[in-house]
Amino acid sequence: MLTDEGKIGIGLALVGLGGAGAIMVAPEQMWIGWTMIAFCASGGAMLILYLVCSNLRERKGFVLLLVGTALIISGAVLGLVGAMRMDASKQQTAVQQKSNNTQADILFDCHFDVLPRIGPPDGKIQIFEMPASGAEEAHLINYLTKPAEQIDWHKFNPPWSLLTSIYRCDLTAIKDPPIFEASFNLEITYYEAVPYLPTDVISVGEGVASIDGKQLRSGNVVRRETSNFKIRRLDAATPYTFYIANRTRYFATVRVPKDGSGFRVGRENETTMAVGSSSPYEMFFSPVAAP
């Protein structure tokens, strides 16, 4: 005849077995199965402690000991499973990103940077500017310097501010032959800069900046535009470097394009080129000055 402890043990085993089955039947709702398994593990730990420490059953606080053990075991199981799921999710995202880049024709990688201080070997710095007036469309501008010359950006007209938000972008053709007349559309959104109050709640995607001693945040959309720029040639071996800068009094976002167009050697017609990026997101720019 089964004892009460034996019946409890069988019941816990069935719960654990049911949890394993739930994971297989409903993998999109794994929390159900793992909760049942955690319940089984914590109940089993309580039962073992109850049987092994029989001399402690009558002591004060023994029930709290059992409950504490159960909570520790269940928490450890669920925490371990959660960590494993997060790691698996990161690996899946990395694999997906690698797959996207493998299928791409062009890599379009950008990161936050500052204006270069030394002239490049060819003496040419290209900056895709959102003009200070805020009324013109953004466009690509060539700044000519002497190679290895120290650049004083304050001498340009209009002078550049050290607070200017800058991103450096590197474009690279993934494989030969080279791409000629590569064309891209950048989607730009401008937001009004409004005073930031301590009571304001900042949502995901909104920006905050300290400009001229004033705390500002991004407000309503001012306007949206799609600006095109072209590059004469992209090679697989040499990245094409340019900068994106916001010289307006607005907050702004620039979206990395998903595709572009261009000509490859041996093909007469313009071809759509898939774009891959290690940072597929909207670049965020602060205003250059307070309104």
N, C-alpha and C positions, 0 to 999 in steps of 0.2 A: 504494500500500500504506500502510495506517495505521501511524503510529508508536506507540510505547508511550504517549506523552503524549496522543495523539489518542484512543486506546482508553480511557485513564483519564478524559478529558474527556467522552466519550460515556457512560461508566458513571455519572459523577457527574450528568450531565443526566438520565439515566433514573431515578436515585434521587430527584432533585428532582421530576421529573414524577410519580413514584410517591407522593411525599409530598403533592403537591397533590391527587392522586386520593384518597389516604387521608383527607384533610380533608373531601372531599365525600362519600365513602362512609360514614365513621364520624365525624360531627361531635361525637358525645358523647365520643369518645376523641381529641381534637385533638392531644394530646401525641405521638401516633405520627407523624402527618403532619408536624408541625413539627420533630420530631427528625430526620426524614429530610431536610427542607429545610435545617435547620441543618448537617447532615453534608455536604450538597451544597455549601452556601455556603463552609464552612470548607475542604473539599477543593478547591473552585475557587480559593480564595485561595492555598492552598499551591501549586497547579499554576501559577498566574500568577506567583507569586514565584519558583518554580523556573525558569520559562522566561525571565523578565525578568532575573533576577540570576544568569545563568549563570557569571559570573566569580567568584561567591562560593561555588560548589558545593563546592569542595575545601577551603574554609576550615573551621577547627575551630568547632563550634557552629552550623553552618548547619542541621543537622537540628533542633536545639533552637529555632532561629528559625522554622522551618516549623511545628513543633508549637505553639509559642507563638502564632503567627498564627492557626492553626486554632482554638485554644481561645478566643482573643479574639473571633473572628468568630462562632463558634457560641454563645458566651456572650452576645454582643450581640444576636444574632437571638432566642434564647430569652428573654432578659430583656425585649426590646421586646415580644415576643408576650405574655409574662406581664403586663406593665404594661397592654397594651391590653385583655387579658381582664379584669383587675381593674377597669379603668375602665368597661368594658361592663357588668360585673356590678353596679357601683354605680348606673349609669344605669338598668339594668333594675329594681333595687330601688326607686329613686326614682320611676320611672314607675308601678310596681305600687302603691307607697304613695299616690301621687297619685290613681291610679284608685280605690283603696279609699276614700280620703277623699271623692272625687267622688260615689261611690255611697252614702255615709253620710248619715244624717239629722241626726246630732249629732257635733260634734267634742269629744273628751274629751282635753285636753292637760294634762300634769302635768310639773313640774320641781322639783328640790330648791330649798328656800327656807328662810327663817327666819320666826319669828313677826312679824307686823306691829307696828311701834312706834307708829304714829299711827292714831287711830280713823278709819274710812272715813266718807264723807258721810252715810250712813244710820245710822251708829253700830252696825252689826251685823257681827260676825265669826263665820262658821260654820266649825267644826272637826269633822271626822269623827275621833273619838278612839278609840284602843285604850286602854281605861281602865287606870289604874295597878295595880289589883288583879290584872289578868291573867285574872280569872275571868269577868267580864262580857263580853257581846258588844259589839263596837265600834258606836258610834252617833253621830249628828250632834248637836252641841251649839251653841246660839247664845250668843255672848258679847256683851253689850251695853256699849257705851262711848259717850262723847260725841264728836261729829264733831270731827276735828282735835285731839283730846286725846292727849297722850302716854300710852302704856299701860305700866304696870308689871306685868308678868306674875307677879312674885313675890308680889303681893298677893292673887292668887286662891287659893281653897281647893279642892283642894290646890295649892300654888304650882307654877308651871312652872319647869322646869330649862332652862338655856341649852343643855344637851346634847341636848334633845329633837329627834329626827329629824322634819323637817317637809317635806312636799311641798305646793306650791300647784297647784291644779287649776282650769282654766277650761273650763266647759261652754258650748257655743254651738250653737244651732239653725242649720243651714246655710241654710235657706230659710224664708220665710213660708208659711203662717201660724204663729203661736207654738205651742209645745208646752206643754200643761198637765198637771200631776200626773206629771211625768217620774219614772220609777222605775228604779233601777239596783241590781244586786247586785255587791258587791265580794267577791272570794274572798281570804281572809286566811289565811296560814299562819304559825304561831308556832314558833320554834326555840329550844331551850335555849342559854344562853350559857355556854360552858365555857372554862377557861383555855387560852390559845394558847401552844404550845410551839414553840421554834425548829425542832424536827424535824417538826412537823406539815406535811402537804402540803395546801394549800388548793385545792379543785377549783372548776371554774366554777360559779357560782351560790351558793357559800358566802361568808360575810362575815367580816370582821375589824374590830375596833374597839378603841380605847383608852379605857376608862371608869374614872374614879376611880383613875388610875394603874395599872390592870390591863389587860393585853393579853388580849382575849377573841376567840373565834371562834364561829360558829354551829355547833350540834351537831345532835342528833336532833330530829325534829319533835315538838313538844309537843301541838299540836292544830290542827285546821283548822276554819274557820267561813265561812259565807256570810252577809254582813250587807247588809241592804237600806236604802237611803235614798231619800227622795223630795224633789223640788224642785217648788215650786208652778207656776213658769212659766219657760220658756226662750225667749228671743227671738233672732232672727237677727242683730240689730244689736249687742246688748249681752251680753258674756260673763258667765256666772254663776260667781263666784269662791268657792271654799271651800278649806279646808286639810285634809290628812290627817296625823295625828300619832300617834306611838307613845309612850305613857307607861308601858309595861310594862318589866319586866326581861328581856324576851326579844328576840331578833332577830325580825324579821317581814318578810314580803313581802305586797304587795297587787297583785293582777292587774287591769290595766285591762280593763273589761268589753267584750265584742264587740257587745253589744246591750243595749237597755233597752226601756221601754214608756212610753206616754203617750197623751194625747188631743190631736187637732188640731181646730181650729175647722171645723165642717161635718161632722164625723164623730162618730157617737154612740158607737161602740165603741172600746175601748182598742186601740191599734195597737203592734206591735213596731217599734222604731226601731233601725236599724243605727248602730253607733258607729264613728267613725274617729278615729285618733290619730296624732300625729307621733312618738309614742314608744310603740310597741306592745310593752311589756315589763312585767316585774314590778318595781314600785317596792320598793326595799330599805331597811329601817329598822333602825337600831342600837338597842340597849336604852338606856333613860334612866339606868340605874345598874347597877353590878356586882351580881351575885347574892350 
